């Protein structure tokens, strides 16, 4: 396995910025706001002599109740699985009492550790690290995660302290993340609880309060030898209710997670009913072309009448998701969750299928024969043949004449026909139309000598009549 390096420290010292710098990504949400990170965020380090797993954690605080207690649990789990700790402090704030308390706690754990003095770009390195010698954690390393100052020497120093990995472990493909599955939905729909149920541990903070998850958290996961990456996302609310800047960034990260995913699991709170925001979120998923599986959560707590109401709401508001597999689950108790990943695999397989040109052309001819395209200015739209133009989502390219005049109703007819005949469950289908150009457009036909003489005789005849 790759070595695991975990970032720890009090809130707002720049751990997420350092995480983004080491992974060369923007996976971790960054803002000048303490307590922003709540869950463990994993990434593959790209700076240094070799690959490694870098773990971002929430800030270690003194609070012992509410969601902060669950955050502390996430930090503790990240520390336990680490091979090396990077204790990050803030050069601008100096050595605070919170830093001293955290240092004492980490010293008792006994993990190999390096003290990282962040935000040192405006100080002399010796002055920036001087007072942190009092923590008794060895030589402090002055860096700037924002500017990238002294980052590579820091990683080289850490690698010098790590045990040598076995040859087969070093050759492991770290980029293979498997099927990326984004869990999306409104706040407090049970997304984090569902991920914890799938993984089998308290992997992300699940708290009975809307807005607990703020960032998009990527979670590697394996079941029956098949790899997945689960993406926990922040719940999306109506724009009018999004007031905090942090929540606006969370919305952006959620939409980016949808784009990055192969399959999206849309989690709906059965107790709250199916609202317009669920339909809007489903529309974002369809527009992005992602395969989708619908999970109606908290189903076990509904009586018969409430269940019928939810079914009617789904048909009325989410009827355009008729191609998606529907699961009625309880993430808290686990009922119905076991079959969820089976349909995720099915949706991904259909979204990435290879469709043969002869089969698509045969289906197109059968559809046209059963229901002809309409007339446009007295001329029939002609659809000649079809072939595959892309995957995830599947794209079918149809060639013919006047295809740009094809009405939306006929396009929906073709989409439904292709999806039904090809059994493309779980994935949207896109059509692209291409019209053949007229090779003689803009060209004049040269006249033959006989035609020229006939035209001259006609001109003489008409001139005599005048």
C-alpha positions in Angstrom: 0.0 0.0 0.0 1.0 3.6 -0.5 2.3 5.5 2.6 -0.4 7.5 4.3 0.4 11.1 5.4 -2.3 12.9 7.6 -2.6 16.6 8.1 -3.6 17.7 11.6 -3.8 20.9 13.5 -6.3 23.5 14.8 -8.9 25.1 12.5 -7.9 27.6 9.8 -4.2 27.0 9.7 -4.1 26.1 6.0 -4.4 22.3 6.0 -6.8 22.1 3.1 -4.7 24.6 1.1 -1.7 22.3 1.8 -3.8 19.3 0.7 -4.6 21.0 -2.6 -1.0 21.9 -3.1 0.3 18.4 -2.5 -2.4 16.7 -4.7 -2.3 19.5 -7.4 -6.1 19.6 -7.3 -8.8 21.7 -5.9 -10.6 18.8 -4.2 -10.6 20.4 -0.8 -12.9 23.4 -0.2 -10.8 26.4 0.9 -11.9 29.7 2.5 -10.9 32.0 5.3 -13.4 30.4 7.6 -12.5 28.2 10.6 -14.1 24.7 10.9 -14.9 24.5 7.1 -13.5 20.9 6.7 -15.5 18.3 8.7 -14.8 15.0 7.0 -11.7 13.1 6.0 -10.6 14.0 2.5 -8.3 11.6 0.7 -6.0 12.4 -2.3 -2.9 11.1 -4.0 0.2 13.2 -3.5 1.8 14.5 -6.7 4.8 16.4 -5.2 7.8 14.5 -3.9 9.9 11.5 -4.7 7.0 9.1 -5.0 3.2 8.7 -4.7 1.5 8.7 -1.4 -1.9 9.1 0.2 -2.5 12.5 1.8 -5.4 12.9 4.2 -7.0 16.3 5.1 -8.9 16.5 8.4 -11.0 19.0 10.3 -9.4 21.2 12.8 -8.8 19.8 16.3 -10.9 22.0 18.7 -11.8 21.9 22.3 -15.6 21.5 21.8 -17.0 18.3 23.1 -20.6 18.4 21.9 -22.7 18.6 18.8 -21.2 18.1 15.3 -17.7 19.0 16.6 -17.6 15.7 18.6 -18.2 13.8 15.4 -15.5 15.8 13.7 -13.1 14.8 16.5 -13.9 11.2 15.8 -13.0 11.7 12.1 -9.6 13.2 13.1 -8.9 10.4 15.4 -9.6 7.8 12.7 -7.3 9.6 10.3 -4.5 9.7 12.9 -4.8 6.0 13.6 -4.4 5.0 9.9 -1.5 7.4 9.2 2.1 6.4 8.7 3.3 10.0 9.3 1.6 13.1 10.7 2.1 16.7 9.5 1.2 18.9 12.4 0.3 22.3 10.7 0.5 25.5 12.7 0.1 29.2 11.7 3.2 31.4 11.6 1.1 34.6 11.7 -0.7 33.5 14.9 2.4 32.2 16.6 2.4 29.4 19.1 -1.0 29.4 20.7 -2.3 27.5 23.8 -4.4 25.3 21.4 -1.2 24.3 19.5 0.5 23.4 22.8 -2.5 21.2 23.8 -2.6 19.5 20.4 1.2 18.9 20.6 0.8 17.2 23.9 -2.0 15.0 22.6 -0.1 14.0 19.5 3.1 13.3 21.5 1.2 10.7 23.6 -0.1 9.0 20.4 3.5 8.2 19.4 3.2 8.5 15.6 6.1 9.8 13.5 5.4 13.5 13.1 6.8 16.7 11.4 5.9 20.2 12.6 4.9 22.4 9.6 4.8 26.2 10.1 2.5 27.4 7.4 2.0 30.9 6.1 5.7 31.7 6.5 6.1 33.5 3.1 6.2 37.0 4.7 8.7 36.0 7.5 12.3 35.0 7.6 12.1 31.2 8.0 14.3 31.3 11.2 12.0 33.9 12.8 8.9 32.1 11.7 9.9 28.8 13.4 11.7 30.2 16.4 8.9 30.1 19.0 7.6 26.7 17.8 10.8 25.0 19.1 9.0 25.2 22.5 6.6 22.5 21.4 9.4 19.9 21.6 8.5 18.2 18.3 11.9 18.5 16.5 13.0 21.0 13.9 10.0 23.0 12.5 9.7 23.3 8.7 8.7 26.7 7.4 6.4 26.5 4.3 3.7 28.5 2.5 1.0 26.3 1.1 -0.5 29.2 -0.8 2.8 30.2 -2.5 4.2 26.7 -2.8 7.3 27.7 -0.8 9.4 24.8 0.5 6.8 22.1 -0.2 9.0 19.7 -2.1 11.8 19.7 0.6 9.1 19.0 3.2 7.8 15.9 1.3 11.4 14.7 0.7 12.1 15.1 4.5 8.9 13.0 5.2 9.9 10.3 2.7 13.3 10.0 4.3 11.5 9.0 7.6 9.1 6.6 6.0 9.8 2.8 5.8 10.7 1.5 2.4 7.5 0.1 0.6 7.6 -3.4 -0.8 8.2 -3.6 -4.6 4.7 -4.9 -5.3 3.2 -2.2 -3.2 5.2 0.6 -4.9 4.0 -0.6 -8.3 0.3 -0.3 -7.3 -1.8 1.8 -9.6 -2.8 4.7 -7.4 -4.9 6.5 -10.2 -7.4 3.7 -10.6 -10.3 4.9 -8.6 -12.9 2.6 -10.1 -16.5 3.7 -10.7 -17.0 7.2 -9.3 -20.4 7.4 -7.6 -21.7 10.8 -6.4 -24.4 10.8 -3.7 -26.5 13.9 -4.1 -29.7 15.3 -2.6 -31.3 18.0 -0.5 -29.8 18.8 3.0 -30.6 16.1 5.7 -31.8 13.6 3.2 -29.4 10.9 4.6 -26.5 11.0 2.1 -23.7 10.7 4.7 -25.6 8.0 6.6 -26.0 6.1 3.3 -22.2 6.3 2.6 -21.4 5.1 6.2 -23.8 2.2 5.6 -22.2 1.2 2.3 -18.6 1.5 3.6 -19.4 -0.2 7.0 -17.9 2.5 9.2 -18.3 6.1 10.3 -16.4 7.4 7.3 -18.1 10.8 7.1 -19.8 13.0 9.7 -23.6 12.2 9.8 -25.5 14.6 12.1 -29.2 15.3 12.5 -28.8 18.9 11.2 -29.1 20.2 7.7 -25.8 21.4 6.2 -23.4 19.1 8.1 -21.5 18.2 4.9 -19.9 21.3 3.3 -17.3 19.8 1.0 -17.3 17.0 -1.6 -15.5 14.1 0.0 -14.0 11.3 -2.2 -14.0 7.9 -0.5 -12.2 4.9 -2.1 -14.3 1.7 -1.5 -14.2 -1.9 -2.7 -16.9 -4.5 -2.7 -16.6 -8.1 -4.1 -13.3 -7.2 -5.8 -14.8 -4.2 -7.6 -13.5 -0.7 -6.9 -15.6 2.4 -6.3 -15.1 6.0 -5.3 -18.0 7.3 -3.3 -18.4 11.1 -3.4 -20.3 12.6 -0.5 -21.7 16.0 -1.4 -23.3 19.0 0.3 -27.1 19.2 0.1 -28.5 21.6 -2.4 -31.2 24.1 -1.4 -33.1 26.7 -3.4 -31.0 29.7 -4.4 -33.1 32.1 -2.4 -32.1 30.2 0.8 -28.4 30.1 0.0 -27.0 33.1 1.9 -23.6 32.1 3.4 -20.6 32.3 1.1 -19.4 28.9 2.3 -22.7 27.3 1.2 -22.4 28.9 -2.2 -19.0 27.3 -2.6 -20.5 24.0 -1.5 -23.1 24.2 -4.2 -20.3 24.6 -6.8 -18.4 21.7 -5.4 -21.6 19.5 -5.6 -22.1 20.4 -9.3 -18.5 19.7 -10.0 -18.8 16.3 -8.2 -21.8 15.5 -10.5 -19.6 16.3 -13.6 -16.8 14.2 -12.2 -18.9 11.1 -11.4 -19.8 8.2 -13.6 -23.0 7.4 -11.8 -25.2 9.7 -9.5 -27.3 8.3 -6.7 -30.1 10.8 -6.1 -31.2 10.5 -2.5 -34.7 11.7 -1.7 -36.1 12.2 1.9 -39.4 10.3 2.0 -40.5 12.2 5.1 -40.0 15.6 3.4 -41.7 14.5 0.2 -40.5 15.2 -3.3 -40.1 18.9 -3.9 -39.2 21.2 -6.7 -35.5 21.2 -5.6 -35.4 17.4 -6.1 -36.6 17.9 -9.7 -34.1 20.7 -10.2 -31.3 18.6 -9.0 -32.4 15.7 -11.2 -32.4 18.1 -14.1 -28.8 19.0 -13.4 -27.9 15.3 -13.4 -29.6 14.7 -16.7 -28.1 17.8 -18.3 -24.6 16.6 -17.3 -25.4 13.2 -18.9 -24.6 11.1 -15.8 -26.2 7.7 -15.3 -28.5 7.9 -12.3 -30.0 5.7 -9.6 -32.8 7.0 -7.4 -32.9 6.1 -3.7 -35.9 7.2 -1.6 -34.6 7.2 1.9 -36.4 6.8 5.3 -39.0 4.6 3.6 -39.4 2.4 6.6 -40.9 5.2 8.7 -43.9 5.8 6.4 -47.4 4.4 6.7 -49.3 3.1 3.7 -51.0 6.4 2.9 -47.8 8.4 3.0 -46.1 5.8 0.7 -48.8 6.2 -1.9 -48.4 10.0 -1.7 -44.7 9.7 -2.3 -45.2 7.4 -5.3 -47.7 9.8 -6.8 -45.3 12.7 -6.3 -42.5 10.8 -7.9 -44.6 10.1 -11.0 -45.8 13.7 -11.2 -42.5 15.6 -10.6 -39.8 13.1 -11.6 -41.5 11.3 -14.5 -38.6 12.2 -16.7 -36.5 9.8 -14.7 -38.5 6.8 -15.9 -35.3 5.2 -17.2 -33.7 5.2 -13.7 -33.8 2.3 -11.3 -35.8 3.2 -8.1 -34.9 1.9 -4.6 -36.8 2.4 -1.4 -34.3 2.2 1.4 -33.4 3.0 5.0 -29.8 4.2 5.2 -30.0 4.2 9.0 -31.2 0.5 9.3 -29.7 -0.8 6.1 -32.9 -2.1 4.5 -32.8 -2.0 0.7 -29.2 -0.7 0.6 -27.6 -4.0 -0.4 -29.0 -3.9 -4.0 -28.1 -0.3 -4.6 -24.6 -0.9 -5.9 -25.8 -3.7 -8.2 -27.9 -1.1 -10.1 -25.0 1.4 -10.0 -22.9 -1.3 -11.8 -25.8 -1.8 -14.3 -26.2 1.9 -15.0 -22.5 2.3 -15.5 -22.3 -0.7 -17.8 -25.2 0.7 -19.9 -23.7 4.2 -20.0 -20.4 2.9 -21.3 -21.7 0.2 -23.7 -20.4 -0.1 -27.3 -23.3 0.1 -29.8 -22.8 -1.3 -33.2 -23.6 0.8 -36.3 -25.6 -2.0 -38.1 -27.8 -2.4 -35.0 -28.4 1.3 -34.6 -29.2 1.7 -38.3 -31.6 -1.2 -38.2 -33.4 0.2 -35.2 -33.6 3.6 -36.9 -35.1 2.1 -40.1 -37.7 0.2 -38.0 -38.6 3.4 -36.1 -38.9 5.4 -39.3 -41.0 2.7 -40.9 -43.4 2.6 -38.0 -43.7 6.4 -37.6 -42.4 8.6 -40.4 -40.8 12.0 -39.7 -43.0 15.0 -40.5 -43.0 17.1 -43.6 -41.1 20.3 -43.7 -42.3 22.8 -46.4 -43.7 19.9 -48.4 -40.6 17.8 -48.2 -40.2 14.7 -45.9 -37.3 14.6 -43.4 -35.1 11.7 -44.4 -33.1 9.8 -41.7 -30.6 7.4 -43.4 -28.3 5.7 -40.9 -27.0 6.0 -37.3 -23.8 5.3 -35.4 -22.5 5.8 -31.9 -20.8 9.1 -31.2 -19.9 8.9 -27.6 -20.2 7.1 -24.3 -21.2 8.0 -20.7 -23.7 9.1 -21.7 -24.4 7.1 -24.9 -24.6 9.4 -28.0 -26.3 8.3 -31.2 -25.5 10.3 -34.3 -28.2 10.2 -37.0 -27.4 11.3 -40.6 -29.9 12.4 -43.2 -31.5 15.3 -45.0 -33.1 18.3 -43.2 -32.3 16.8 -39.9 -32.0 20.2 -38.3 -35.8 20.6 -38.8 -36.6 17.4 -36.7 -39.1 18.5 -34.1 -38.6 17.8 -30.3 -41.5 15.4 -30.2 -40.0 13.2 -32.8 -36.6 13.3 -31.1 -38.3 12.1 -27.9 -39.9 9.3 -29.9 -36.5 8.2 -31.2 -34.9 8.4 -27.8 -37.6 6.3 -26.1 -37.4 3.8 -29.0 -33.6 3.4 -28.8 -33.7 3.2 -25.0 -36.4 0.5 -25.1 -34.9 -1.6 -27.8 -31.3 -1.4 -26.5 -32.5 -1.9 -22.8 -30.5 1.2 -21.7 -31.6 1.3 -18.1 -30.1 3.9 -15.7 -28.5 6.2 -18.3 -29.8 9.1 -20.4 -29.4 8.9 -24.1 -28.5 11.8 -26.4 -29.1 12.2 -30.1 -27.1 14.3 -32.6 -28.3 15.0 -36.1 -26.2 15.7 -39.1 -27.4 16.7 -42.5 -25.5 15.9 -45.7 -24.4 19.0 -47.7 -25.5 19.6 -51.3 -22.3 19.2 -53.4 -23.8 21.5 -56.1 -24.9 24.3 -53.8 -23.5 27.6 -55.1 -22.3 26.1 -58.4 -23.7 26.9 -61.8 -24.2 24.2 -64.4 -22.0 24.9 -67.4 -24.2 25.0 -70.6 -23.5 22.8 -73.5 -22.9 24.3 -77.0 -26.4 23.1 -78.1 -27.9 24.8 -75.0 -26.1 28.0 -75.8 -27.4 28.1 -79.4 -30.9 27.4 -78.2 -30.7 30.4 -75.8 -29.4 32.7 -78.5 -32.2 31.7 -80.9 -34.7 32.4 -78.0 -33.2 35.8 -77.5 -33.5 36.7 -81.2 -37.1 35.5 -81.3 -38.1 37.6 -78.3 -36.3 40.7 -79.6 -38.3 40.5 -82.9 -41.6 40.3 -81.1 -40.8 43.7 -79.4 
